[in-house]
Amino acid sequence: MGTHTAEQAAGATNGPATVPTRTGLLIIGASQSGVQLAVSLRALGFGEHITLLGDEDHRPYQRPALSKEFLQGTVESESLIFRSNDYWAEHNVDLVKGEHIVRIDKEADGSGVAHASSGREFPFRRLALTVGARARKLEIDGGDLDGVLYLRNADDALALKARVGDATDVVVIGGGFIGLEAASSLQKMGKNVTVLEFGPRLVGRAVGEETAEYFLQAHRSRGLDIRLNTSAARFSAADDGKAVAAVELQDGTVLPAQIVLIGIGVIPNTQLAEQLGLDVDNGVVVDRFALASDGTTVAVGDVANMPNPVPGSEPGERIRLESVNNAIEHAKVAAYSLTGRREEYAGIPWFWSNQADLKLQIAGLCNGYDQTVLRYDEERGKFSVLYYRRGQVIAADCVNAPLDFMAVKNALAKGQNIPADAAADPATQLKTITTDS
């Protein structure tokens, strides 16, 4: 995506040569959080040299559009690139592409050397892990056939785009955000799409029952074939024995498919952290300041398991967040740590997912709710669910209701409340009934 011959001269390096000098900071993972960490450090006046290293042969790019605008061809790859090569060169950041780190030798003071599979070595004084997560694989007969795809990175998206033109039938396995976004995009492109969800409802890990049911009915009314409590038994090959041709379900039903797209969650990339002896538990365990258990390494974004930053969270409650917003805010926390300051996570977690004309925005985290308030304006196509715990609003799912989203997000940030009784009237603007807690 956006490969240019000028990259070597403008901060992006490739080749077998060993880095000759010890860099100040090595950021492993040219992800949203890795980019934000480098940018935030420079904004804070961090003057040491930075190496930003990624294992993909692409400049750092935005991932959310891969399942939507990029897949549909409404945006070009160049528009997804985070920063120009000139930016990295001007800010003393070496952008290294296509290097996979397999081992790290680290001293007690935090310095060390990272070894790549190519043989290159990358010395550092401090280390940051922004390595994200990888797609969870589905172990199934026929899972290695051509046309059985995942959608996590740019190469995945390019592989999917290359096959879409020749496909008529697509089976999407997984009714989470990625699966539904891609299914909506593929349906818009004229494909016959079936979504298989193993669980009893859509987006089960991220939203409550009311929102899940709303999405189920909304997608079905728009023509998506969604099957809950359903799993695949095997993938069948075409006559050539190489390409996928069908999905056989556990009940014996056979669905034709020239593309099978699997989106069943992700696994944090903790391999390097484990090799370093860092504490790992569904991600790299970090403190409130993004510091890992060794006290020197920072871990940021999707790979980090951190104390729940939401005000009012239970003591000791931890969470791993997968979102652009978290990658940005957590990187800022890590940047402060690397400059010797201690600043805790200040933002309220929020998420979004665009599925056809359904624009979902989530403010806060609904974990542990004991009450919900439903706001549904069918005529205007607006839908919101507010979540409460002991009478205090803690989160909201908002579909095509940006004012509700902003009201809840602002209330959470200010430690305010939105009384449940008053919020139940969908005609009431939430910002007008916000109260101090």
C-alpha positions as CSV (number, residue, x, y, z in Angstrom):
1,M,0.0,0.0,0.0
2,G,1.7,3.1,-1.2
3,T,5.2,1.7,-1.8
4,H,7.5,4.3,-3.2
5,T,11.1,4.1,-4.4
6,A,12.0,7.3,-2.4
7,E,11.3,5.6,0.9
8,Q,14.9,4.6,1.6
9,A,15.9,8.2,1.3
10,A,13.0,9.5,3.3
11,G,13.2,7.4,6.5
12,A,12.0,3.9,5.5
13,T,14.8,1.4,5.4
14,N,15.1,-2.1,4.0
15,G,18.1,-4.4,3.4
16,P,20.5,-6.7,5.2
17,A,22.7,-4.2,6.9
18,T,22.9,-4.1,10.6
19,V,21.9,-0.8,12.4
20,P,25.3,0.5,13.5
21,T,24.4,2.6,16.5
22,R,22.2,2.1,19.6
23,T,18.9,3.9,19.0
24,G,17.1,5.6,21.8
25,L,13.7,3.9,21.5
26,L,12.7,0.9,19.5
27,I,9.0,0.6,18.8
28,I,8.1,-2.9,17.6
29,G,4.8,-2.7,15.7
30,A,4.1,0.0,13.0
31,S,0.5,0.0,14.1
32,Q,-1.9,2.8,15.1
33,S,-0.5,2.8,18.6
34,G,3.1,2.6,17.4
35,V,2.6,5.6,15.1
36,Q,0.8,7.6,17.8
37,L,3.5,6.8,20.3
38,A,6.2,8.2,18.1
39,V,4.1,11.3,17.2
40,S,3.2,11.9,20.9
41,L,6.9,11.6,22.0
42,R,8.0,14.2,19.5
43,A,5.2,16.5,20.6
44,L,6.4,16.1,24.2
45,G,9.9,17.1,23.2
46,F,11.4,13.6,23.4
47,G,14.7,14.1,21.6
48,E,16.3,10.7,21.3
49,H,16.3,8.7,18.1
50,I,13.3,6.5,17.4
51,T,13.1,3.4,15.2
52,L,9.5,2.4,14.3
53,L,9.6,-1.2,13.0
54,G,6.8,-3.2,11.3
55,D,6.7,-6.7,9.8
56,E,4.5,-5.7,6.9
57,D,5.9,-4.4,3.7
58,H,3.6,-1.3,3.8
59,R,3.9,2.1,5.4
60,P,1.8,2.4,8.5
61,Y,-1.9,2.7,7.6
62,Q,-5.4,2.9,9.0
63,R,-7.1,-0.5,9.4
64,P,-10.8,0.4,10.0
65,A,-11.5,1.1,6.3
66,L,-10.2,-2.3,5.2
67,S,-13.6,-3.9,5.7
68,K,-15.6,-1.0,4.3
69,E,-14.4,1.8,2.1
70,F,-11.2,0.1,0.9
71,L,-12.9,-3.2,0.2
72,Q,-15.7,-1.3,-1.7
73,G,-13.1,0.7,-3.7
74,T,-14.4,4.1,-2.5
75,V,-11.0,5.0,-1.1
76,E,-7.5,4.5,-2.4
77,S,-4.7,2.9,-0.4
78,E,-2.7,6.1,-0.4
79,S,-5.4,7.9,1.6
80,L,-5.0,5.3,4.4
81,I,-1.3,6.1,5.0
82,F,-0.8,7.8,8.4
83,R,2.2,10.0,7.7
84,S,4.4,10.9,4.8
85,N,8.0,9.7,4.5
86,D,9.0,13.4,4.8
87,Y,7.4,13.5,8.3
88,W,9.4,10.6,9.6
89,A,12.7,11.9,8.1
90,E,12.1,15.4,9.5
91,H,11.3,14.0,13.0
92,N,14.3,11.7,13.2
93,V,12.3,8.5,13.0
94,D,13.6,5.5,11.1
95,L,10.6,3.7,9.6
96,V,11.6,0.0,9.0
97,K,9.3,-2.2,7.0
98,G,9.1,-5.9,6.4
99,E,11.2,-7.0,9.4
100,H,10.0,-9.6,11.8
101,I,11.5,-9.6,15.3
102,V,12.1,-13.2,16.6
103,R,14.2,-12.6,19.7
104,I,15.1,-9.8,22.1
105,D,18.1,-9.7,24.4
106,K,17.4,-7.1,27.1
107,E,19.4,-5.9,30.0
108,A,18.0,-5.0,33.5
109,D,18.3,-1.2,32.6
110,G,15.8,-1.7,29.7
111,S,18.4,-1.5,26.9
112,G,19.1,-4.4,24.6
113,V,19.1,-5.7,21.0
114,A,16.2,-7.0,18.9
115,H,17.0,-9.7,16.4
116,A,15.0,-10.0,13.1
117,S,14.4,-13.2,11.1
118,S,16.5,-11.6,8.3
119,G,19.6,-11.4,10.5
120,R,19.4,-7.7,11.1
121,E,19.9,-6.4,14.6
122,F,18.2,-3.3,16.2
123,P,19.8,-2.0,19.4
124,F,17.8,0.1,21.8
125,R,17.9,2.0,25.1
126,R,14.2,1.6,25.7
127,L,11.6,-0.8,24.2
128,A,8.0,-0.4,23.2
129,L,5.7,-3.2,22.2
130,T,2.9,-2.1,19.9
131,V,2.5,-5.4,18.2
132,G,-1.3,-5.6,18.2
133,A,-3.2,-8.9,17.7
134,R,-3.6,-11.5,15.0
135,A,-6.7,-13.1,13.6
136,R,-7.9,-16.2,15.4
137,K,-7.7,-19.1,13.1
138,L,-10.6,-21.6,12.5
139,E,-9.3,-25.2,12.7
140,I,-11.5,-27.0,10.2
141,D,-11.3,-29.5,7.4
142,G,-10.7,-27.5,4.2
143,G,-9.4,-24.4,6.1
144,D,-6.4,-24.2,3.8
145,L,-8.3,-24.1,0.5
146,D,-7.9,-21.1,-1.8
147,G,-10.6,-18.5,-1.1
148,V,-10.7,-19.2,2.7
149,L,-9.7,-15.8,4.0
150,Y,-9.2,-13.6,7.0
151,L,-9.3,-9.8,7.2
152,R,-6.9,-8.3,9.7
153,N,-4.3,-6.4,7.6
154,A,-3.6,-4.8,4.3
155,D,-2.5,-8.0,2.6
156,D,-5.6,-9.7,3.7
157,A,-7.7,-6.9,2.3
158,L,-5.8,-7.0,-1.0
159,A,-6.3,-10.8,-1.3
160,L,-10.0,-10.4,-0.6
161,K,-10.4,-7.6,-3.2
162,A,-8.6,-9.7,-5.8
163,R,-11.2,-12.5,-5.5
164,V,-14.4,-10.5,-5.1
165,G,-14.9,-9.9,-8.8
166,D,-15.2,-13.6,-9.7
167,A,-17.3,-14.6,-6.7
168,T,-21.1,-14.9,-6.5
169,D,-21.6,-16.4,-3.1
170,V,-19.8,-15.5,0.1
171,V,-20.0,-17.1,3.5
172,V,-18.9,-15.0,6.4
173,I,-18.1,-16.9,9.6
174,G,-18.4,-14.7,12.7
175,G,-21.1,-12.1,13.5
176,G,-18.8,-9.6,15.2
177,F,-17.9,-6.1,14.0
178,I,-15.5,-7.2,11.2
179,G,-17.8,-9.9,10.0
180,L,-20.8,-7.7,9.8
181,E,-18.9,-4.8,8.2
182,A,-17.4,-7.0,5.5
183,A,-20.7,-8.8,5.0
184,S,-22.5,-5.4,4.5
185,S,-19.8,-4.2,2.1
186,L,-19.9,-7.5,0.0
187,Q,-23.7,-7.4,-0.1
188,K,-23.5,-3.8,-1.4
189,M,-21.1,-5.1,-4.1
190,G,-23.8,-7.4,-5.3
191,K,-22.7,-10.6,-3.6
192,N,-25.0,-13.3,-2.1
193,V,-23.8,-13.2,1.5
194,T,-24.6,-15.6,4.4
195,V,-23.4,-14.8,7.9
196,L,-22.8,-17.7,10.3
197,E,-22.7,-16.9,14.0
198,F,-21.9,-19.7,16.5
199,G,-23.4,-17.9,19.4
200,P,-27.0,-17.0,20.2
201,R,-26.7,-13.3,19.1
202,L,-24.6,-10.9,17.0
203,V,-21.7,-8.9,18.4
204,G,-22.1,-10.8,21.6
205,R,-18.8,-9.5,23.3
206,A,-19.4,-5.9,22.6
207,V,-23.1,-4.9,23.0
208,G,-26.1,-5.9,25.1
209,E,-29.1,-8.0,24.0
210,E,-31.3,-5.1,22.8
211,T,-28.6,-3.8,20.4
212,A,-27.8,-7.3,19.2
213,E,-31.4,-7.9,18.4
214,Y,-31.7,-4.6,16.7
215,F,-28.8,-5.4,14.4
216,L,-30.1,-8.8,13.7
217,Q,-33.5,-7.5,12.5
218,A,-31.9,-4.5,10.7
219,H,-29.5,-6.7,8.7
220,R,-32.1,-9.3,7.8
221,S,-34.5,-6.6,6.6
222,R,-31.7,-5.3,4.4
223,G,-31.3,-8.8,2.8
224,L,-28.4,-10.4,4.7
225,D,-28.9,-14.1,5.5
226,I,-27.9,-14.4,9.1
227,R,-27.9,-17.7,10.9
228,L,-27.4,-17.8,14.7
229,N,-26.4,-20.8,16.7
230,T,-24.8,-22.2,13.5
231,S,-21.3,-23.5,12.8
232,A,-19.5,-25.0,9.8
233,A,-18.5,-28.6,9.8
234,R,-16.1,-28.4,6.8
235,F,-15.2,-26.5,3.6
236,S,-15.5,-28.4,0.3
237,A,-13.2,-27.9,-2.6
238,A,-14.1,-27.2,-6.3
239,D,-13.3,-29.8,-9.0
240,D,-9.7,-28.6,-9.1
241,G,-9.3,-29.6,-5.5
242,K,-7.7,-26.3,-4.6
243,A,-10.4,-23.6,-4.4
244,V,-13.2,-23.5,-1.9
245,A,-16.6,-24.2,-3.4
246,A,-19.0,-24.7,-0.5
247,V,-19.5,-24.7,3.3
248,E,-21.1,-27.7,4.9
249,L,-22.9,-26.9,8.2
250,Q,-23.2,-29.2,11.2
251,D,-26.8,-30.0,10.3
252,G,-25.8,-31.1,6.8
253,T,-26.9,-28.0,4.9
254,V,-24.5,-27.0,2.1
255,L,-24.0,-23.4,1.2
256,P,-22.2,-22.5,-2.1
257,A,-19.2,-20.2,-1.5
258,Q,-16.4,-19.0,-3.7
259,I,-15.2,-16.9,-0.8
260,V,-15.3,-17.9,2.9
261,L,-14.3,-15.0,5.1
262,I,-13.5,-15.8,8.8
263,G,-13.8,-13.2,11.5
264,I,-13.9,-15.0,14.9
265,G,-11.9,-12.6,17.0
266,V,-8.2,-12.0,17.6
267,I,-5.3,-13.2,19.7
268,P,-2.9,-10.6,21.2
269,N,0.7,-11.0,19.9
270,T,2.4,-11.8,23.2
271,Q,5.2,-14.0,21.9
272,L,8.0,-11.4,22.4
273,A,6.7,-10.4,25.8
274,E,6.7,-14.1,26.8
275,Q,10.2,-14.5,25.5
276,L,11.2,-11.5,27.6
277,G,9.6,-13.0,30.7
278,L,7.0,-10.2,31.1
279,D,3.7,-10.9,32.8
280,V,1.1,-12.0,30.2
281,D,-2.6,-12.6,30.7
282,N,-4.8,-12.1,27.7
283,G,-2.2,-9.6,26.6
284,V,0.8,-8.0,28.1
285,V,0.0,-7.0,31.7
286,V,0.7,-3.2,32.2
287,D,0.1,-0.8,35.0
288,R,-1.8,2.5,34.8
289,F,1.1,4.1,33.0
290,A,1.5,1.5,30.3
291,L,4.6,-0.1,31.9
292,A,5.1,-3.8,31.7
293,S,6.1,-6.0,34.7
294,D,9.9,-5.3,34.1
295,G,9.3,-1.6,34.9
296,T,11.0,-0.4,31.7
297,T,9.2,-1.8,28.6
298,V,5.9,-0.1,27.6
299,A,3.2,-2.1,25.9
300,V,0.4,-0.2,24.1
301,G,-2.9,-0.8,22.3
302,D,-4.5,-4.0,21.4
303,V,-1.7,-6.1,22.9
304,A,-1.9,-4.5,26.4
305,N,-4.0,-5.7,29.3
306,M,-4.5,-2.7,31.5
307,P,-6.4,-1.5,34.6
308,N,-9.9,-0.5,33.5
309,P,-9.7,3.3,32.9
310,V,-13.4,4.0,33.2
311,P,-14.3,6.0,36.4
312,G,-16.1,3.9,38.9
313,S,-14.6,0.6,37.8
314,E,-14.2,-2.2,40.4
315,P,-10.8,-2.3,42.1
316,G,-8.4,-4.6,40.3
317,E,-10.6,-4.8,37.2
318,R,-8.5,-5.2,34.1
319,I,-9.4,-5.0,30.4
320,R,-7.8,-5.3,26.9
321,L,-9.4,-2.9,24.5
322,E,-9.4,-3.2,20.7
323,S,-10.1,0.2,19.2
324,V,-8.5,3.1,17.4
325,N,-9.5,5.4,20.3
326,N,-7.7,3.2,22.8
327,A,-4.6,2.9,20.6
328,I,-4.3,6.7,20.5
329,E,-5.1,7.4,24.2
330,H,-3.0,4.6,25.6
331,A,-0.1,5.6,23.4
332,K,-0.2,9.1,24.9
333,V,0.0,7.5,28.4
334,A,3.0,5.5,27.3
335,A,4.7,8.6,25.8
336,Y,4.4,10.3,29.2
337,S,6.0,7.3,30.9
338,L,8.9,7.3,28.4
339,T,9.6,11.0,29.1
340,G,9.6,10.4,32.9
341,R,6.1,11.7,33.6
342,R,3.2,9.8,35.1
343,E,-0.1,10.5,33.5
344,E,-3.1,8.1,33.7
345,Y,-5.5,7.3,31.0
346,A,-7.8,10.3,30.7
347,G,-10.3,9.4,28.0
348,I,-13.5,7.5,28.0
349,P,-13.2,4.4,25.8
350,W,-15.4,4.7,22.7
351,F,-15.8,2.6,19.6
352,W,-17.6,2.7,16.2
353,S,-18.7,0.3,13.5
354,N,-20.3,1.2,10.2
355,Q,-22.4,-1.5,8.7
356,A,-24.3,-0.5,5.6
357,D,-26.3,2.6,6.6
358,L,-26.1,1.6,10.3
359,K,-23.6,3.8,12.1
360,L,-22.9,2.4,15.6
361,Q,-21.1,4.5,18.2
362,I,-20.4,3.1,21.6
363,A,-19.4,5.2,24.6
364,G,-18.0,3.6,27.7
365,L,-18.1,0.0,28.7
366,C,-21.3,-1.8,29.6
367,N,-19.6,-4.5,31.9
368,G,-21.6,-5.1,35.0
369,Y,-24.8,-3.2,34.1
370,D,-28.0,-3.9,36.0
371,Q,-30.4,-1.7,34.1
372,T,-31.0,-0.6,30.5
373,V,-33.0,2.3,28.9
374,L,-34.1,1.9,25.3
375,R,-34.5,4.9,23.1
376,Y,-36.0,4.0,19.7
377,D,-37.2,6.5,17.1
378,E,-38.3,4.1,14.3
379,E,-39.4,6.9,12.0
380,R,-36.0,8.6,12.0
381,G,-34.1,5.4,12.2
382,K,-32.4,6.2,15.5
383,F,-31.7,3.6,18.2
384,S,-29.9,3.9,21.5
385,V,-29.5,1.8,24.6
386,L,-28.2,3.4,27.8
387,Y,-26.6,1.1,30.4
388,Y,-26.8,1.8,34.1
389,R,-25.1,0.3,37.2
390,R,-26.7,1.3,40.6
391,G,-28.5,4.2,38.9
392,Q,-25.4,5.6,37.3
393,V,-25.0,5.7,33.5
394,I,-21.9,3.7,32.5
395,A,-22.2,3.3,28.7
396,A,-24.4,3.6,25.6
397,D,-24.8,1.9,22.2
398,C,-26.1,4.5,19.7
399,V,-27.1,3.7,16.1
400,N,-27.6,6.7,13.8
401,A,-27.9,8.8,17.0
402,P,-24.7,10.9,17.3
403,L,-26.3,13.4,19.7
404,D,-27.1,10.6,22.2
405,F,-23.5,9.3,21.8
406,M,-21.9,12.7,22.5
407,A,-24.2,13.3,25.5
408,V,-23.3,10.1,27.2
409,K,-19.6,10.3,26.3
410,N,-19.4,13.9,27.7
411,A,-21.3,12.9,30.8
412,L,-19.0,10.0,31.5
413,A,-15.9,12.2,31.0
414,K,-17.3,14.8,33.5
415,G,-18.4,12.2,36.0
416,Q,-22.1,13.2,35.5
417,N,-25.2,11.2,35.2
418,I,-28.2,11.0,32.9
419,P,-31.3,10.0,35.0
420,A,-32.8,6.8,33.6
421,D,-36.5,7.9,34.0
422,A,-36.0,11.1,32.0
423,A,-33.8,9.4,29.4
424,A,-36.5,6.9,28.5
425,D,-38.4,9.5,26.3
426,P,-36.7,9.4,22.9
427,A,-37.8,12.9,22.1
428,T,-35.8,14.2,25.0
429,Q,-32.3,15.5,24.2
430,L,-30.0,13.8,26.7
431,K,-27.7,16.8,27.1
432,T,-30.6,18.7,28.6
433,I,-31.1,16.3,31.4
434,T,-27.5,15.6,32.4
435,T,-26.9,16.1,36.1
436,D,-24.0,16.1,38.5
437,S,-23.5,12.7,40.1
